[in-house]
Amino acid sequence: MAYHQPVMLQESVDALAIKPAGIYVDVTFGGGGHSALIASKLTTGKLFGFDQDPDAEKEAEKLASPVFTFVKANFRYLKKYLRLYGAKQADGILADLGVSSYQFDTSERGFSTRFDGPLDMRMDKEADKTAKDILMTYAEEDLHKLFGIYGEVKNARTLARTVVLKRASQELETIGQFKEVIASCLPKGKENKYLAQVFQALRMEVNDELKALEEMLLQTAEVLKPGGRLVVISYHSLEDRLVKNFIRQGKFFGEVEKDLYGNEIKPFASVYRKPLTPSALELQENNRSRSAKLRVAEKL
């Protein structure tokens, strides 16, 4: 099994406008597809690949390139680790925010609705909180918010109440048990889409994904050199909105700030007016690319 088929590989690496002697960061190493292509374009440059998943760390061993350094850490610690490795500034940063195919296809990781496995969903296997912990301990109101905001689930209140009622009499240990417990909430004919939304919500909470993304994006403004490129591939509206707002306004909510002369104060300018999306051929070959949006910004 291939670890991961990278999405928009050529487009994203082209968007970095790589200089052979530059410093680049792939903050979501995964199966290393993007990193391998970046490394192949460097001569005296350096590439740092971040990932908190020990399975990704194993994949990184295959990328035996003198220009490459693997960093086992969440990308929210971008600045700290680059400093540690003596690379204060970078020429380009790439983030592919999806879950890797390998994580989805490994049943014991608990990311996919297709298999029965433990309710886990941790990208960092050493982290404390699992999907089971959330389902068994969160208050009904918190579950309601979680399913409604992160999962954009229509009947989030009913779903939360169902979980709370059922968990009083049984432990929710496995994906199979969880699916059984919430079967009455699933809309007819749209079961798979609904489950995907619920699992997305749980995964985002387990891994604190949106907060980590905000922290990482804010650091890119400090880490990138003027003219450096930020390239981000996102897969759902919540992530994409954060990325879009940050590139356009320099912040996640509210209007862009201006100086006394009415000039916008923001760290980035969009390279493309609209996000790039996968080609028809890629959509045909890789179903998982269907919701991908690629945004590119240049440091001012």
N, C-alpha and C positions, 0 to 999 in steps of 0.2 A: 504493500500500500504506500503510495506517495504521501509524504507527511502533509503537504499542503500545496495546492495549485495556486500560485500567487495571482491576485486579481490586478488587472490593468498594469501588468509588469512593465512593459515597454513605455507606456505613457507616463507612469509615475517616475521611473528612473530618468527618462528624458526631461521631465519637468524640473529635476534637480539641477539641470545644466552643469553637469559634473566637470570640475577641473581636476586633471590627473594628480595634482599635488595638494588638493584640498582636503579638508576634514569633514567627514560625513557621519551622520548618526541614523541608524535604523532603530527606532525606539520600540518596534514590535517585531523582533527577529522571527519568531514562529518557526517555520520550516527553512528559513534562510534563502528563499527564492529571490527576494528583492536584494538582500545583502550580497548574494553571489554575483549578481549582475553589476551592482555598484562597485564591488571589489575588483571586478575584471577591468574596470575603466580607470583604476587608480595606478599610479606609478610610485611616487614618493609620498602619496597621501595616506590618510588613515581613515579607517571605518570602525565605528563602535556599534555593536548590536546589543540592544537591551531586551531581556525577557526574564520574567520571574518563574517561568515554568521549567522544572528540571528536565522534562522531555525535550524542550527546545534547546536546553543546554547540551543534551546528547547530540542533537542535530548539528549544533554549532561546531562540534569536533570534526565534522566532515568538511567544513570550510577552512581547509588548511592554507590560509593565505597570510603572508607576512604583514599585510596591511590591516588585518582584521583582529579586533579584540572583542571577546564576548563579555558582557556585563550582566551578571545575574541579579537583576533588580527591576522593580516596577518603574515605568517611565516617569512616575511622579518625582523620582529622585534624579532626574536628568542632570541638573546643574552640579549637584553634589558629586556624582560619579565622574562626570567629565573633568571636574577640578582634580579629583583623586588621580585620574590618569594623565594629568598635565595638559589637558586640552580645554582651555578656557572658552575658546570660540570656535564655531563651526561654520562651514560654507553651505551646508544643507542638512535638513532634518526630514526624515520620512516616517509617517505613521500610518499603518494599515490597521484600522481599529476592529477588524473582524475577529471572530473566534476561528482558530485554524481548523482545517478539515480533519486533522488528526484528533484534535480535542473532541470534535463532534462525533467522530467515528469510533472513539474508544469508549465502550459502554460504561466502564467503571468510573469514568470521569463525571458522568451524570449530566452532560450538556445537552444531550439529544433526546427528543421525545420518541425516537424510533426504537430505542432499546429499553430493556429493563436494567436498572443499575441503581446504585445508591444515589440518594438526593444530595449530591456533593456540589459540583459546579465551581470549585475553587481553581483559579488559574495558578495561584501559588499554593502548592499542596501543603505547605507548612502553615498557611493562614488558619486562624481559629474558627471562623464562622462558615458553616456550610448552608446549603439550601434547606436541609432538614431543620437546622437550628432556627432559621427564620420562620419556617412554617409551623414549628412547634411552640415557639416562644413569643412571636410578635403579637401585640394587641390587635384586635379586629380593625380598629381605626387605622393603624399603621399598615396592615396588609391591604386594606382598601386603597390607601394612598399609593402604595407600592404598585399594585396591579393597575390602578387607574393612570398613574403618571408614567411609570417606566414601561408598562406593557400596553398602554392605551387600550385596555380591555373595557368593553362597553358595560358589562354587568359586574364591575369590580366590587361593588358593595355586597352583592349576593355571593360572589365567589369567596370573599373574605369571611363572610358569616358561615358559609358552608365548611370552610377549612377549620374555623374555630369550633364549630359544633362537633365535627367528626373527630378532631384530634383529642377531644375530651375523653373519648372511649378507645382510641387506638393510636399507636405510634405511627407516624408517617416516616418510614425508613427508606422505601424504594420508589422509583418512578412509577412502577406498576400500581402500587398502593395509592399513590397520589392521584394518578389518572382515574382510578376507580372512584375515589372519594369525590372528585369534582365532575364526574361524568354528567351529572344532572345540569351542570352549568354550561356545557358545551353547545354552541348553536349548531343545529342540524345542517350537514353539508359543508360546514366550515370548521370542522373539528381540528384539523391539522394547523390551520392558520391561528386559531384561538390558542392552542397549546403552545405554538411557537412564541406567541406574544407573552403568555404567562411565564414560560421558561426564560424569555429575554429579561423580563422584569426581575425574576429571582437571580439570574446571573449578574445583572447589573448591580443589584444590592449586595450580593455575596462579595463581589470584587470591587465595590465602591467605584464603579467605572466612570461615572460622570464627574465626580469630584477629582479623581485622578487625572482625567482628561483636562479639566480646567487648570489644575496645578501645572501640568506639563506644558500646556499652551502658553501660560503666563511666562514660564521659564524660557520658552523659545525666543521670546522677544529680547531676553538678555543674552542668550547663548549665541544667536546667529550674528554673523558679521553683517555690516551694511551690504546690500546686494545679495545676501544669502537667501536661499529658498526654503520655504516651509511647504511640504507636500503631504496632504492628509486624505486618506480614503476612509469614508464613513459608510455605514450600512443602515442606519435608521435615523428618523427625523430629529430625535433628541440630540444625538451626537452632532449631526450635520448642522443643526441650528447653532450650537455652541461654536463650532468651527467657523461658520459663516459670519456670525456676529463678531467673533474675535478678530477675524481678518478685516472686516469692514469698519468696525468701530473701536477696536483695541480693547473691548470689554464684552462681557457676555449678555448684559442687559442694559437698556437705556440708549440714549443718543451718544454719538461721538462727541468728545470734548473739543473745544476750540480755544485758541489763544486770543490775546487782546485784539489781534488783527483779523480774527475770523478764520485763521488757518486751522485745519483739523490736526489734533494731536493724537496720532496713532502710530504704532510701530510698523505696520505692514500695508502694502498695496496689493490688491488682487491682480494676478497675472492674467486670468481669464474672467470675463464678466459673469459667465455661468459655469457651474461645475461640469467637468467632463464625465461622461458615462461610458460603460463598456461598449465595444463594437458589437455588431450583430453576430459576428463569428464567435466572439468570446462568450456571448450570452448563450449561444448554441452549445458551445463546448464545456462551459462551466456555469451550471445553474446557480451556483452560490454567488455569482457576480451580479445577479439581476438587480439588487437594490443599491449597488455601489455608486458613490459620488466622489469624484476626485476634485479637491480644491487646491489651488496653488497660490502662494503669496510670496512677495519679495520684501525683505527687510529694508525699510527706508533709511 
